[in-house]
Amino acid sequence: MPHQGEILQEAIKNSGISITRIVDELGITRPTIYRKFKEDTLEYNFVKKIGDIIGHDFSNEFTTVQQGVLPLVSQSVTSSLNHNVTQKQGALQSADSDPVKQLLGLQMKYIALLEAYNELLLKVYGPK
């Protein structure tokens, strides 16, 4: 499976837009972008800017499985968050075919996900 740098390089190559144009618009050097092509994971903003330049949406290529787990997060934190999200979603599984109930169920899942994300941020970076 190619890593994010390789995916980025292939998308740029397929776009037909020159590396020179991309580095000029980003304000970086050619060696910098070539180093990025060798990296396993890339920053979201960097990928987004390149996607805007070449007219490509990387959301399909850069899935959560492909991005992996943050190196700062221990396995126990990840397990704890998964347990919390699953626990909060348990009550939402019984939504029937009513669109309003489905929408409310999705809203509750989204809120549970945001809460888990906030907990993760607090555990990784601490309170501010």
VENBELRA-V470997 format. One record per residue. N is the residue number from 1. RES is the residue in one small letter. PHI is phi in whole degrees, 0 to 359 (999 if undefined). D_CENTER is the distance of its C-alpha to the mean C-alpha in Angstrom with 2 decimals. Layout:
n->N res->RES phi->PHI d_center->D_CENTER
n->N res->RES phi->PHI d_center->D_CENTER
This chain:
n->1 res->m phi->999 d_center->17.15
n->2 res->p phi->289 d_center->16.19
n->3 res->h phi->275 d_center->13.68
n->4 res->q phi->298 d_center->11.27
n->5 res->g phi->299 d_center->14.32
n->6 res->e phi->293 d_center->16.46
n->7 res->i phi->298 d_center->14.29
n->8 res->l phi->298 d_center->14.31
n->9 res->q phi->299 d_center->18.03
n->10 res->e phi->295 d_center->18.88
n->11 res->a phi->295 d_center->17.40
n->12 res->i phi->295 d_center->19.39
n->13 res->k phi->299 d_center->22.39
n->14 res->n phi->289 d_center->22.32
n->15 res->s phi->286 d_center->22.09
n->16 res->g phi->82 d_center->25.45
n->17 res->i phi->272 d_center->24.56
n->18 res->s phi->288 d_center->25.97
n->19 res->i phi->300 d_center->24.26
n->20 res->t phi->302 d_center->26.89
n->21 res->r phi->296 d_center->25.81
n->22 res->i phi->295 d_center->22.12
n->23 res->v phi->294 d_center->23.09
n->24 res->d phi->296 d_center->25.65
n->25 res->e phi->290 d_center->23.31
n->26 res->l phi->277 d_center->20.77
n->27 res->g phi->75 d_center->23.75
n->28 res->i phi->237 d_center->23.05
n->29 res->t phi->264 d_center->25.29
n->30 res->r phi->300 d_center->25.25
n->31 res->p phi->301 d_center->25.14
n->32 res->t phi->296 d_center->21.97
n->33 res->i phi->292 d_center->20.09
n->34 res->y phi->292 d_center->21.75
n->35 res->r phi->293 d_center->20.56
n->36 res->k phi->298 d_center->16.93
n->37 res->f phi->297 d_center->17.66
n->38 res->k phi->267 d_center->18.61
n->39 res->e phi->279 d_center->15.57
n->40 res->d phi->290 d_center->13.53
n->41 res->t phi->233 d_center->10.26
n->42 res->l phi->235 d_center->9.90
n->43 res->e phi->289 d_center->9.13
n->44 res->y phi->303 d_center->7.01
n->45 res->n phi->298 d_center->10.52
n->46 res->f phi->296 d_center->12.27
n->47 res->v phi->296 d_center->10.49
n->48 res->k phi->298 d_center->10.88
n->49 res->k phi->298 d_center->14.48
n->50 res->i phi->294 d_center->15.29
n->51 res->g phi->301 d_center->14.07
n->52 res->d phi->295 d_center->16.37
n->53 res->i phi->293 d_center->19.14
n->54 res->i phi->267 d_center->19.22
n->55 res->g phi->69 d_center->18.43
n->56 res->h phi->230 d_center->15.56
n->57 res->d phi->260 d_center->12.44
n->58 res->f phi->272 d_center->9.82
n->59 res->s phi->297 d_center->7.79
n->60 res->n phi->283 d_center->10.26
n->61 res->e phi->281 d_center->10.21
n->62 res->f phi->261 d_center->6.69
n->63 res->t phi->279 d_center->6.61
n->64 res->t phi->294 d_center->5.97
n->65 res->v phi->294 d_center->9.45
n->66 res->q phi->291 d_center->9.07
n->67 res->q phi->284 d_center->6.75
n->68 res->g phi->77 d_center->9.39
n->69 res->v phi->262 d_center->10.54
n->70 res->l phi->300 d_center->10.84
n->71 res->p phi->294 d_center->14.36
n->72 res->l phi->279 d_center->15.73
n->73 res->v phi->262 d_center->15.35
n->74 res->s phi->284 d_center->18.39
n->75 res->q phi->297 d_center->18.73
n->76 res->s phi->294 d_center->20.93
n->77 res->v phi->294 d_center->18.42
n->78 res->t phi->299 d_center->15.90
n->79 res->s phi->298 d_center->18.93
n->80 res->s phi->298 d_center->20.10
n->81 res->l phi->294 d_center->16.98
n->82 res->n phi->300 d_center->16.95
n->83 res->h phi->296 d_center->20.66
n->84 res->n phi->297 d_center->20.42
n->85 res->v phi->294 d_center->18.03
n->86 res->t phi->297 d_center->20.26
n->87 res->q phi->298 d_center->23.33
n->88 res->k phi->288 d_center->22.43
n->89 res->q phi->275 d_center->21.57
n->90 res->g phi->306 d_center->24.87
n->91 res->a phi->289 d_center->26.94
n->92 res->l phi->273 d_center->24.80
n->93 res->q phi->293 d_center->25.43
n->94 res->s phi->268 d_center->28.88
n->95 res->a phi->294 d_center->28.05
n->96 res->d phi->271 d_center->30.45
n->97 res->s phi->280 d_center->30.43
n->98 res->d phi->292 d_center->31.05
n->99 res->p phi->301 d_center->28.39
n->100 res->v phi->294 d_center->28.74
n->101 res->k phi->295 d_center->28.17
n->102 res->q phi->297 d_center->25.11
n->103 res->l phi->296 d_center->23.67
n->104 res->l phi->296 d_center->24.59
n->105 res->g phi->297 d_center->23.05
n->106 res->l phi->296 d_center->19.67
n->107 res->q phi->297 d_center->20.09
n->108 res->m phi->295 d_center->20.94
n->109 res->k phi->297 d_center->17.92
n->110 res->y phi->296 d_center->15.68
n->111 res->i phi->296 d_center->17.83
n->112 res->a phi->297 d_center->17.71
n->113 res->l phi->295 d_center->13.94
n->114 res->l phi->297 d_center->14.20
n->115 res->e phi->296 d_center->17.11
n->116 res->a phi->296 d_center->15.45
n->117 res->y phi->296 d_center->12.67
n->118 res->n phi->297 d_center->15.67
n->119 res->e phi->298 d_center->17.54
n->120 res->l phi->298 d_center->14.96
n->121 res->l phi->299 d_center->15.02
n->122 res->l phi->295 d_center->18.79
n->123 res->k phi->289 d_center->19.13
n->124 res->v phi->279 d_center->17.15
n->125 res->y phi->256 d_center->18.46
n->126 res->g phi->80 d_center->21.47
n->127 res->p phi->291 d_center->23.02
n->128 res->k phi->252 d_center->23.58
